[in-house]
Amino acid sequence: MAEEQSKGIQQIEGCEVIYDMGSGLVIAKVPLDKVKEQDINARIMKNEMQDQLTANIKKRGQLESLPLFVLVDGKLEIISGHHRVKSARAAEMKEIIAIVDVSGLSRSKIAAKQLAHNAISGFDDDSTLREIVKMIDDVDDMIESFVGKEIMEEPLEQYDKMLSPSVSFDFKNVTFTFLPHQVKDMDALVKDLESKAPDIVGVASYEQCKGFVETLSKYQKFTDIRNVGAAIHSMIENAAQKMDDCGFTEEGEWTYLAKLFGSNAVPGESASVIQQAIKKAEKEGTITSKNRWQLIEYLCADYLSGR
């Protein structure tokens, strides 16, 4: 019976049996216009997931897993793979490779197998899903996997080591791709800098950009962080920590010592005296590492009062 059905599939225009698996199953090249979907399918897929599946198929040019069809009365119907077939059509594929059951299944058997294959898909267990996510070491692979947003937003340690092929250089423009938790920190830092440094320049010269790229490369080697986005994220955290260490907050209005003294530099001997004074003031508890600038304020206040 199966042998007769196997011959029957070849009578469908455009169908070609590639391999006989035995037990009434064959692998065949099938024209999509000869495939009929089941009238009822219990398995549903969100539109955005369907779109991602279509994009994956377009990118590869093939399906990465074979759907299961059944030969019924000289026609092909889908048992498993409705969404793959739908996306293959959307990707403008004309034919696909599929497993075809030619054993002569009854309608009851077809319905039972359809439900069984849906059950195999099951539901994602979050803990298992996170373990699988740990195996992914490339940002584009993460996007292609369509991992749920609730998983992506967790700042798992392994994300810091991910490679980012989405870094592109166009003359003087540089584009970076960040993971969700990284871009949140980036936004926070940019807003922080904008509020504290209104004179900050948004466009850098080529030499400054070159220096930044060289420094970034050295930092990646120093920290062994290969992903560019993760390296910048680490630099952002260090910059934020530096501001926190010196007590830089959004409260009040801040200015730069260079604006007060006209220069960032002081003679070496003067610097030595200043350092000794700072150490003494910190030891006595007059100031801390977060408000060293206040020592200047105290000295100036004493000078103005005539002391």
N, C-alpha and C positions, 0 to 999 in steps of 0.2 A: 504493500500500500504506500509506504513512504517513498519507495523508489519511483512509483508511478507519479506521486505528488511532486517529487524532485524534478521529474521530467516536465511536469505541469508548470512549474515556475519558469522554466526556460521558454515556455510558450508565450509568456507575458512579454510584450514588446520591450526590448531594452534590458531585460533581466539577464544576468549571467552568473551561473554558479561558479564560485571560486574554489570552494573546498567542502567536501561532504564530511561532517563531523560524526556521523552515525547517530543512532537513536532518533532519527527523524529530524535532525537539525542540519542545516547547511549555512555556509557563509556565502552571501551573494552580493553582487553589485546591482543596486535597485534604483530605477528612475523615481524621483520623488513624486512625479505626477501620477504614478501608478499605486501610490500608498494612500490608504483610507484610514482616517482616525476613528477611534471608537466613538460611538454616539454619546457615551457618558464616561467621564474620567474623574475619579475622586481626588486625584492629586492636582493641586493648583500651585501656581508660581507667581510671585509678585512681578509686576511689570518691569521694575528696575533689574530684577534678577534675570528675567527673560532677555532684557536688552544686553546685560553683561554676557550671558551665554552666547547670544548672537555675535557680539564683538569678539569673544574668544574663538568662535568657529571661523569668523572672517580672518582673524589673525593667523590661525593655524592652517586654514584651507581644508580642514577635515574635521570629522567628529573624533574626539579622543576616547570615546567608549561607544560600543556598538549597541544600537537599539535592537529590540526583539520584535519581529513581525510574525504573523501567522498567515498561511495560505488557506483561504476559505473560498470554495466554489470558484477557483480560478482567479481570485482577487487577493491582494495583500492588505492586511489590517494590522494596526499597531497594538502590541501587548504592553510593551515597556519602551519609553523613549518619546512620548508625545511632545515634550518640550524641546528635546533635541531636534526632532523633525521640524517643529515649528520654526526654530531658530535657523536650521539649515536652509529652509525655504526663504526666510528673511534675509539670510546671507547670500541668496541667489545661487545656491548650489543646485545643480540639475540632477545629480545622482549621489548616492551614499553607499557605504558598505554596511550591511546589517546581517544579523543572525535571523534566519527564517525557519520557523517550525513547519515542516511539511508532513507531519505525522497524521494529519486529519483530525484535529481537535474539534470537539463539540462546542457549541456556544456556551454551555455551562462550564466546560473546562477552560475556555478562553477567559470568561469572566473571573474564574477562580485564580488563574495565573496573573491576571491584571492586578487583582487585589493583593496577591502575594508579593508581586514586585514593588507595589507601592509601600507595603509594610516593610520591605527590606530597606527602603530609603529611611524610614523611621524619623526620629527627631534627634537633633543635636544635643548631646550632653555637654554642658558648659565646661566641666572639668576636662573631659576628653578632648573637646575642641581646643582648649587652651594648650594642651600637650601637643596637639598637631601643629598649632600656630607656632610653637617654639622651633619647629623644624624648618620654618620658612625664614630665609635669610636675605630676601630681596624685596624692596618696597613694591615694585611692579607685580611681583608674584603675589604679594599680599592683596593688592587691589584686584587682581585677576581671580583670586580665590573667593571673592565676595564674602569675606568674613564679616559677621554682624558688627554694627557700629558699637554696640555695648562691649564687644571684645576688643575692638581696635582702640577704644578710648582708655583702656586700662594701661597705665604706664609701666608695663612689664619690663624687667631689666633687659631681656633679650632684644627689645626694640632698639636699644642704644647701639647695638652692633650691626644694624642692618645696612646693607649696601644701597646706594641710591643712584641708579643709572639716569635719573631724571634731572641731572645737573647739566645745563647747557650753556655754552658761552657764545654770545653773538656780539662780536666786536667788544664794546665796553659794557654790555649788559650781561648780568649774571642772574640766572633763575635757579632757585633751589626748591626741592620738594621736602616738606616736613610731615611727620606723623602728627595726628591730632593733638596729643599732649605737648609736643614740641612747639607747634605753631601757637598754642595758647601762651606758652612762656615767652615766645618771640613777640607776640602782640603786647604782652604786659610790659616787656622791656622797652619796646619802641614807645609806648605811651608814657612810660616812666621817664625816658630820656627827653621826649618832646616837652613834657611838663617842666623839666628841670633845666633844659638847655635850649631855649628858643632860638639861639643863634646857630644851632647845629646845621651843617650843610648836608643836603640830601643827595647831591651828586658829587662824586669824587673824581679826581683827575686819574688818568691812566696809571701814573706812577703810584698813586695811593692805592688804587685797586690791585696793582701788581704786588705791592707790599702786603696787602691783606691776604691775597692768595698764597704768597710764600709763607706768611706767618701761619695761615690755616694748615698748610701742608706740614709744617714743622710740628704744629700742635697735634695733628693726627698721628704722626710718628711717635711723639712724646707720650700720648695717652693710649696709643694702639686702638684708636677709634677710626675704622675705615670709612664709615658712612659720613659724607660731607654734612648732611643735615644734622646728624647726631653730634658731630664735632662742633658745629656752630652752636648747637643747643648747649653743649657743655661749656663753651666759651661764654655764652649768655649767662649761664648759672654762676660762673666765676665772676663775671662783671657785676651781677646783682649782689653776690656775696661781698665783693669789694666795697660797693656802695653801702651795704648794711654794716660792714665792719667800721667804716668811718662815720657812721651815724647820719648818712645822707637820707633825708626823708622829704615827703611832699609838704610837710608843715612849714609855713613861713616862706620867705623869699631868700634864695641863696645867690651868692655871687662867687667869683673866682679870685683867689689871692693875686693872680697875675694882673687883674684889673685894679687891685688896690696898690700893689707895689710896682706895677709897670713891667714886671718880668717874673719868670718862673724860677730864675736862678739867683743864688746868693753865693758869696765867697766861701770857700771851704772852711776857713777858720770860723766864720760867723755860723756856718751850719753846725760845726762841732759844739759851739756854745749853746745854740738852740736845742740841739739834741740832748745835751746834758740837762738843760732846764726842763725839757719835756719828761725825761726819765724821772727827775726829782719830783715833778708835779704829779706824775702818775703814781709814784711810790707813796706819796703823802696823801693821795686820794683827792687832790684838787681837781684833777681831770682824769678822763679815761681814754682808751684808744679810740672811742667813738666821738670824743669832743675835744681833741687836741687844739683845735682852732680857738677854743675858749681861753686858752692861756694867753693868746695875743690880745683878746678882748680885756682880760683882767689887767695885763700890763699897761695897755693903752688907757684904761679907766683910771689906774693909779697915776699915770703920767698927767692925765688931764686934771686930776684932783690935786696935783702938786705934791704927791707923795713920792 
